[in-house]
Amino acid sequence: MDLVWGVYGIRTPEKEFRFHPSRKYRFDFAFVDVRVAVEIEGGIWTHGAHARGKGIIRDMDKYNEAARLGWRVFRFTPKQLRTGEAQAYVKGVLDAVHG
């Protein structure tokens, strides 16, 4: 996965970054210095954990806590990551942050 980011001119983010001081919440990828996170939402078409009521509520809690702590969270599907759509979007976000 590290090479995937580099191909798009993006520095490698931290993987499975634990962002919350007391909860075990983790981001799939995090650009810690600018508080930008990327979540890959798998299983949305196969009724995985993130597509069921309990999982959706858990994700809502996680994303609300992230926002409260000053994080910007961007969510993508695995397909968007494979096609480069996610990386292109994140590159735009990071370019804007760095001016």
N, C-alpha and C positions, 0 to 999 in steps of 0.2 A: 504494500500500500504506500510506502514511503516514496517510491518512484512515481507513483501516480500524481502526487502533488507536484513534484519537481518538474515533470513534463509540462505542467501548466504555469511554471514560473512562480510557484508558491513554496515558501519554506515549509518544511515538514512540521506539522502540528504535533502536540503531545497526544498520545493515544490513551483512552480510558482514564482521562483526567478527573480526579476526585475534586470537585469544586466547592462542596459544602463543608462548613466547619464541623458539623455534628452528624449529618446524615450521610449515608453511603452513596449518595448520588454521584454519578460519573457521566461525563460527556464522551461520545465516541471519539471526537477530535476537538482539541482546544488550542487556540492561539492565546495563550495565557496573558501575555503582556498587554494585549488590547481587549481582553475579555470577549472574544468572539468564539462561539462554539458551533460545532457541526454535529448534528444527530442524523444517523441513517435509520430511517423507519422501515425496518424489515417486517415481513409478515402481514402487511396491510391488506393483501388480496387473498391471503390464505387463512384468515381469522386467527392470526398469531396473537401473542399476549398483548401487543400494542393495539390490537383492533377490537379488543373486548372491553366491556365496561370497567372492570377492575383495573386493567392495564391503562386504559385511557385516563382514568382518574389519577392513577399513580404518575403518569406522564404529566398531567396538568399540574399536580403538586410540584413536581420536579422543575418544570419550566417556570412556574410562578416564583419559586424560590430562586431560581437562576436570575430572573428579572429583578427581583428584590435586591440581589447582591450585585447588580450592575452588569450582568452578562447579556449579550445579544446572541440568541440561539437561532440557527438556521437549520431547517429540517429538509431532508431530501430522501428520495427512494434509492435503493441499491442501483436501479437502472440509471438514475441521474448521475450517480457516481461513476458508473461504468462508461457512460457516454461523454463524460467531461462537463456536462451541464452544471453539476454541483461545483466543480472546481472553478469554472468560469465565473459563476456567481460569487463565490467566496473571494476570488481574486479581485473582483470589482469592489467588494466590501473592504478588503484589506488595503487596496489602493486608495480608497476614499479616506480610510482612517489615517493612513500615512501621508495624505495630502500630496 
